[in-house]
Amino acid sequence: MIINKLGQALLVATVLMASTLSHGQIKTLDKIIAIVDDDIILQSDLSDRMQMVKKQSKGMRLPPNAILSNQVLERLIVESIQLQLAERSGMRISDEQLNQTIQKIAKQNGMSLSKFKKALEKDGVPYAQAREQIRRERLVSEVQRYRVGSKIQISEQDVDAFLKSSRGKSATEEEYRLGHILIQVPSQTSREELNAAEKKAKSLVKKLRKGADFAQTAISNSEGRNALKGGDLGWRKQGELPSLFANVVPDLKKGGISNPIRSASGFHIIKITNKRGGTSKMVKQTRARHILVQKNEIRSEAEAKTLINKLYKQLKAGEDFAKLAKEYSDDPGSKVSGGDLNWINDGDMVPAFEKTMKASKKDQISKPFKSRFGWHILQVTDYRNKDLGEELQRNQARQLLYSRRFEEELPIWLRQIRTEAYVELKNAL
C-alpha cells in the first residue's frame, strides 16, 4: 500500500537516528522533501530521477541544476498523484505485462532483451531501476487512459467532417513506397544514344517483371540519386509525387513495375513496393465454423478429448455440423448460429486455430486440435476478398481525432488533480 511508505520511512529514520546517536555520530539521512496525499517523495527519489534525466539527455543542453530539480520534483509529484489514483482504482501491471512492455521497448530500439540490459548498464542505469520506472509509466498511462480517454467520444459525424477537411484528406491519403531506377541520357544526345537508353530501360523492365531483384538492379544500373539505396524513394503521398509519376503510380498495384517513363533526364522505372492508407484495401477473408469442447468443473481434460473425438466421428459419418455445434459447443458466441464464426481476417484467430484453418480446404472437416481455449473441430465454408479500405480509413480518422482530443484534455486533467491534491513541500537539495 502507498500509505505505508510514510510510516515505513519514519520508522527507518527513527531506527537510523537511534543507531547514529548510540555511536555518537551524526549522519545525513534520506530526507522527506514532499508529502503528496498519502505518499511521500524522498531526497533519494529526486536524486535518482535527476540522474536518470541527465543520462537520458544524451548531450542535450539541460537547464541549471536548481531549475531542473524543481521541474523533476513537480513531475514526481504529479506522477505520485496518478499512481495513487491507479492504486485506489485497483489497477495493477503484472510481471507478464511488464516483461512484454520491456521486450517491446527493446525491439523498438532494434535490440534483444539482453542487449537492452547491457545498454542500460552502459548508461549507468540499473536494470531493476529501469524496470520499476517502466512499471510506473505503464500505470500512469493506464490511469490516464481510464480517467481521460474514457470521457472522449468520437461520433460518426466527427469522422465524416474530419475526412472532408483538407487536414483529414492529407492525413488519410493513400501513400506509396516507391522504388526508382533512372537510365540517364545527356541533354545533347543522338537518336542512337536515346534508342539505346530506351532499349536498356525496356530490357530492365522485362527482367524485373520476371522476378529480378529491384534493389540490386537499381544499384547496378540506376543513375538516380537513390541508386545506392536500392532506388528507394521512401513513402510518398499522392500529392507529393513528382508530376512525372503522378498519373502512373496510382494505377500500379503493390509490386507493380511501370513501363519506362520518358523525361528530359532519361528513362525512369517505378516500382510500388508497398501501399498504405487510402480508400482501397483488399483483404482475404475466410468464413469458418467450429465446435469447441472445454474442460470444466464436471468434465476433465481427458473427457473433453474423448468428447471431441466422438463428435469428429459423428461428423465424418454425416451428422449435421450446425446441429452438433448447437448441442455440444462451449463457445457461447457461435453455438447459437451452428458454430458460424462469420468472416475472419488473417491474424484474427489464435495461432493453433489460424494454422489449422489455413491448412483446411473448403468444406473439409478438420481433425480435432487444441488451442489455449480447448479442443476444436473446424470447417471452412467459404473464401472472399473484401475491400476494407473505407473502414480502415475511418478507423484511422477516428484514432487521429481521439489522439488530438486526448492531448487537449490531458493537461487540463493533470492541472485539476494537482490542484485537488494535498502537497506539502519540504526543503529539497
C-alpha positions, -999 to 999 in steps of 0.1 A, spaced: 0 0 0 13 35 -8 1 48 26 26 25 43 55 43 26 53 73 50 51 52 81 79 29 68 101 59 61 96 74 95 103 40 112 136 36 92 146 72 100 139 66 137 160 34 138 188 50 119 188 80 141 189 58 172 218 39 157 238 70 149 232 86 183 242 54 200 276 56 183 280 93 190 279 101 153 257 123 131 250 111 96 229 126 68 197 107 65 174 103 35 151 133 38 114 136 30 111 165 5 74 163 -3 42 148 11 17 141 -16 -17 129 -2 -8 95 13 26 92 -3 60 108 2 89 118 -20 123 113 -6 155 131 -15 169 98 -29 138 96 -53 146 131 -66 184 124 -69 178 91 -87 153 107 -112 177 136 -118 205 112 -126 182 93 -150 171 125 -168 207 136 -172 218 102 -186 188 101 -210 195 136 -222 224 123 -243 243 156 -246 212 178 -249 215 211 -231 196 210 -197 186 239 -176 206 249 -145 205 223 -117 182 243 -94 156 247 -122 159 211 -134 155 200 -98 122 219 -95 110 205 -128 118 169 -119 102 173 -84 70 186 -100 70 156 -123 74 133 -94 45 149 -76 21 146 -105 33 110 -111 27 102 -74 -9 116 -76 -16 94 -107 -1 63 -91 -23 67 -60 -53 71 -83 -43 39 -100 -39 20 -67 -73 32 -54 -89 20 -87 -73 -14 -82 -50 -12 -113 -20 -35 -115 7 -42 -140 15 -79 -139 51 -92 -143 40 -107 -177 26 -74 -189 58 -56 -177 80 -82 -194 61 -77 -227 64 -39 -224 102 -41 -219 106 -66 -248 86 -42 -270 108 -13 -260 139 -33 -267 126 -43 -301 117 -7 -310 153 1 -303 165 -28 -325 178 -48 -296 173 -81 -279 164 -81 -242 200 -90 -232 214 -62 -254 189 -38 -239 200 -46 -204 236 -41 -214 228 -8 -230 212 3 -197 242 -8 -177 265 11 -201 245 42 -194 247 36 -157 210 28 -152 205 -4 -131 180 -28 -149 159 -31 -117 156 7 -116 146 10 -152 121 -19 -148 104 -1 -119 103 31 -138 87 14 -168 61 -2 -145 53 32 -131 49 47 -165 26 19 -176 4 25 -146 4 62 -152 -6 56 -189 -34 32 -178 -49 57 -153 -47 85 -179 -65 63 -205 -91 53 -179 -97 88 -164 -93 109 -196 -97 86 -225 -130 71 -214 -146 106 -215 -137 112 -251 -164 103 -276 -159 104 -313 -191 104 -333 -196 93 -369 -204 129 -377 -170 139 -363 -153 113 -385 -172 125 -416 -163 161 -410 -126 153 -405 -124 132 -437 -139 161 -457 -114 186 -443 -81 193 -460 -62 181 -430 -83 149 -429 -77 143 -466 -40 148 -462 -38 125 -431 -57 96 -446 -45 100 -482 -30 69 -498 8 66 -495 32 47 -518 66 33 -510 85 38 -543 115 22 -559 131 42 -587 156 34 -615 169 61 -639 186 54 -671 201 88 -678 207 104 -712 228 136 -718 209 168 -726 226 168 -760 222 132 -773 220 115 -806 190 94 -817 211 63 -815 220 70 -778 184 77 -770 173 45 -786 200 25 -767 189 40 -734 152 32 -741 161 -3 -751 181 -8 -719 152 5 -698 127 -18 -716 151 -48 -710 153 -40 -673 115 -38 -670 112 -72 -686 138 -87 -662 121 -70 -632 87 -83 -641 102 -118 -644 114 -116 -608 148 -98 -608 156 -81 -575 147 -44 -579 171 -31 -553 201 -49 -568 191 -39 -603 189 -2 -591 224 -4 -575 239 -19 -607 221 2 -633 204 33 -619 219 68 -622 194 83 -599 203 99 -565 190 70 -545 206 43 -566 229 31 -538 199 28 -515 184 2 -539 164 30 -556 142 35 -525 124 69 -526 106 62 -493 69 69 -486 51 95 -507 16 107 -506 -2 111 -539 0 149 -536 38 146 -530 45 126 -562 66 142 -589 43 153 -617 61 129 -640 49 99 -619 15 113 -607 -5 97 -635 13 64 -634 17 54 -598 -20 53 -587 -27 28 -615 0 4 -603 -7 -25 -579 15 -33 -550 47 -49 -565 39 -34 -599 66 -22 -623 59 7 -646 68 9 -683 98 33 -689 87 69 -684 105 94 -706 117 128 -692 144 153 -701 169 134 -679 163 100 -693 140 70 -687 125 62 -653 113 29 -640 90 29 -609 80 1 -586 53 2 -559 70 -17 -531 42 -10 -507 9 9 -502 -9 21 -471 -39 43 -463 -64 54 -489 -98 40 -496 -89 7 -511 -75 -22 -491 -83 -57 -504 -82 -83 -476 -85 -121 -480 -112 -134 -456 -122 -169 -446 -156 -180 -434 -155 -209 -410 -175 -226 -383 -163 -247 -353 -172 -268 -323 -153 -260 -291 -151 -285 -262 -135 -273 -229 -127 -289 -196 -148 -276 -168 -160 -284 -132 -177 -316 -144 -156 -325 -174 -119 -334 -171 -93 -328 -199 -94 -365 -208 -132 -364 -210 -131 -333 -232 -107 -350 -256 -129 -381 -257 -160 -360 -265 -143 -340 -293 -131 -373 -309 -167 -387 -306 -181 -356 -323 -155 -359 -351 -165 -395 -358 -202 -384 -360 -194 -356 -384 -174 -379 -406 -203 -402 -406 -226 -375 -420 -241 -358 -389 -251 -322 -393 -223 -298 -382 -247 -270 -371 -268 -293 -351 -239 -308 -332 -224 -273 -326 -257 -260 -311 -259 -290 -288 -222 -295 -277 -201 -264 -284 -188 -245 -254 -184 -213 -275 -214 -191 -265 -208 -166 -292 -211 -191 -321 -231 -221 -309 -264 -204 -314 -256 -200 -351 -244 -235 -355 -207 -227 -348 -205 -200 -375 -177 -175 -369 -186 -152 -398 -159 -137 -419 -124 -139 -404 -93 -118 -414 -58 -132 -414 -44 -129 -379 -77 -126 -361 -76 -161 -345 -51 -177 -321 -22 -194 -338 -34 -230 -334 -68 -221 -350 -52 -200 -377 -28 -227 -387 -55 -254 -390 -79 -231 -408 -53 -222 -434 -44 -258 -439 -80 -268 -445 -97 -269 -478 -132 -256 -484 -159 -279 -468 -132 -301 -453 -138 -311 -416 -105 -308 -397 -93 -333 -372 -97 -323 -336 -69 -299 -325 -62 -280 -293 -57 -243 -287 -54 -224 -254 -93 -223 -253 -98 -260 -256 -104 -287 -282 -118 -276 -317 -131 -291 -349 -135 -265 -377 -148 -264 -412 -140 -237 -438 -172 -228 -456 -161 -200 -480 -135 -175 -491 -137 -140 -504 -116 -108 -510 -131 -79 -492 -123 -42 -496 -118 -28 -461 -102 4 -472 -130 27 -462 -134 10 -429 -97 12 -422 -97 49 -433 -125 57 -409 -107 39 -381 -76 58 -388 -95 91 -388 -112 81 -355 -78 74 -339 -64 107 -351 -93 126 -336 -91 106 -304 -53 113 -301 -58 150 -307 -86 154 -281 -67 133 -256 -37 156 -260 -60 186 -254 -78 171 -224 -48 155 -206 -31 188 -194 -64 201 -181 -70 169 -161 -34 169 -148 -38 205 -136 -71 196 -119 -57 166 -100 -26 186 -90 -48 214 -76 -70 190 -57 -42 170 -41 -26 178 -8 10 187 -14 34 198 13 69 207 1 99 203 24 135 216 18 149 199 -13 186 197 -22 
